[in-house]
Structures are given as C-alpha cells and as structure tokens.
Amino acid sequence: MMKKPYSLDPENLEQAQKIESALLEGLDSLSPSSQQRAKIRTRLFQRVHASITAESSRITVRSEQGDWRKILPGIRAKTLDEHARAFILDIAPGASLPMHRHHENEECVVLRGSASLGELKVNAGDYHLARSDSRHGRISSETGALLYLRGIPIGHIVEVSIDLLTAFLPGDGRELITIRADEGQWSDLAPGVSGKPLFDDRKIRSSIVRIAAGTSWTLQQQLLAADEECLLLEGDVFIGDTLLRTGDWQFAPAGSESRSISTEKGALFFMRCTHDRTLPQTQA
C-alpha cells in the first residue's frame, strides 16, 4: 500500500485512491514455488535464531513484572539487578525512611511523584546522586513517589544497619548532586538523538537520552565493553528486537552485540555505562 499523503496526486486524494485501487486489482497474486518457500522458511528461522541469541544475554524487567518486598510500613522495593543493587522503590503517601549514611555512590531518578530527601525536595524527572560517605536526612513523601535507585544495600541486613548507625556520626560527608528535569545541557549524539550527561567519575557514566519520533540509531558496542543498563522514562522504543515501554528496564552485559534503537513515537530513557566505552555512534 502507498503511504499517505499520496505522491501520485497530492492535490486530489480521492483520485489517487482510485488509481491505487485499480493498480492493486490488476496485480496477480504470486504463488511461490516449493524451492522459494524453503528459502523463505530457512531465512525466517535464521532470523528468529539470531534474534533469540542476541536477546538471550540481556535481562529485561517490565514495569508490571517483578516481586515487591516490604521494607517498612508504606515502603516497598522491587529488585531489578541484585548484584548491581538496582531497585524500584515505591513510597506511599506519608511513609518515610530513616536518616542514613551512604557507603557507596547512590543514584536516584524520580519516576513519579515527589519526595523529600532531608530538606531537599525532588520531583518527577529529577536526578539525584548521593556520593559515598554522604548523609541523607529522613526520606519521605507527602503525595507518594516511585524512585529508581542504584547502589543501595536493600536485603543486606548488616550493610543496612551500618548505613543507619553511621548516620549519627558528625559531618554530612561529600556533596550531594541534584540535576532537575529542566536543568542540564543537551548535546547531539546522532540525527534525532540527544543526550544530557548526569554523572561521570571516569568509571561510570550516566545520562538521559532523548530520541525523536521516527528515528533509528545504532549503538556501536565493543566486544569487551562493560555492562550497560537502560530505563525507559517516557514513550516506547525497540532496542534490538525487544519493545520497551515506559517503566521497563533492560540490562545488557559486556560482550553484547551491536544493536539498534528505533522508535515511532519518540522516547526518553536513562542510560548508564562505563566511561571507557566508546560513545554510541550512528550508522548511515
């Protein structure tokens, strides 16, 4: 079928539709030979096998998937990656977490609602980094909040206890970093693709990536590149052959093959990778 508006006669769509119908009615249906069917079948199964192989090394957690664990009254957590300490934290209205100190860098992206981190209030789309040795006041939410967190010891009782007890030691430690949704500098990564850097410590690099509707972008991943994760904040996007929607999370380990990102409606996502990895480039 021809795409609208019709290029045959853009000034007369009705006439163009009649021409299209006449052309389609005049076409003879094709009946592939047994040899052609065999080739089509072989190519199809090769494509399916290649897709399964490429996607099998990646972990995808849908927004509606996963098991929620109660942390405190009104607070629950869903594990995305236990080894990377990546979680989704759901804070009910009026619930709170006690004051604590961090012993590793903790990254936070507010997915929904707003929360108070001590005296600091963060809203949907904001990014917050608590550096190792920094201290947080009580975390609470009046309206409820959904947070992405990476670098917290949920499920590790000893480490959680240390975080809570050392919070009473004097000193706030290292500076906290907050980048609001409407702050930061965007730069072009490829046609239709732009990125906003959030954090870079020469080992880990985090950013927000925005891809325009109708854009296709190929990520060049070196075979020995480090792990990479993606959390879709808005829209929907195909990463390889996997469709991600708002709230979905995907982890691609080192050694993943080059893959393309494409979207019909546009998308906004959080991406985290190592500093020595080659920046994503586009292919013609």
Secondary structure, 3 states (H helix, E strand, C coil): CCCCCCCCCCCCHHHHHHHHHHHHHCCCCCCCCHHHHHHHHHHHHHHHHHHHHHHHCCEEECCCCCCEEEEECCEEEEEEECCCCEEEEEECCCCEECCEECCCCEEEEEEEEEEEECCEEEECCCEEEECCCCEECCEECCCCEEEEEECCCCCCHHHHHHHHHHHHCCCCCCCEEEECCCCCCCEEEECCEEEEEEEECCCEEEEEEEECCCEEEEECCCCCCCCEEEEEEEEEEEECCEEEECCCEEEECCCCCCEEEEECCCEEEEEEEECCCCCCCCCC
